Amino acid sequence: MATTPTKDYAKIRKIALMAIKSILTMLQHNIRYIVIYFAADYAARQRTGHGSSNEQPRTR
């Protein structure tokens, strides 16, 4: 084996940290849209009384 396991581990760790950092920045930019989406989903759920928001509210 050319590379030692510790070197591989360091490389994997660096890649993982970069991935986590990029995901976190993405979330920071999208957090307001995610919050709005969940709020709308929750409101629709409360209105219809059903689990999925894409379900049309039935008129009785």
Secondary structure by P-SEA (a helix, b strand, c coil): ccccaaaaaaaaaaaaaaaaaaaaaaaaaaaaaaaaaaaaaaaaaaaacccccccccccc
